[in-house]
Amino acid sequence: MRTTIQLPDELLDQARRLALDSGDTLTGVIEGALRERLARRSSPPAQPVRLTTFGAKGLQPGVDLDDGAGLLDLMEER
């Protein structure tokens, strides 16, 4: 279907650059962005996760929760 939309010049320029950089068409870029936005709207918002913890000592020395490989090493040692 063909339709007409009005976009700010700067936004249109950015979309055109993205189309060129990605090898897509301007229509493809706009369609993809609209589909992504609609998909986010229709999906339920993420619920925060509550983790139950025990004790008040905090992390053990040397534990870095952002280091997955290090955590595996520590768990294998014990």
Secondary structure as UniProt FT lines:
FT   HELIX           9..22
FT   HELIX           26..42
FT   TURN            61..62
FT   TURN            65..66
FT   HELIX           68..77
//
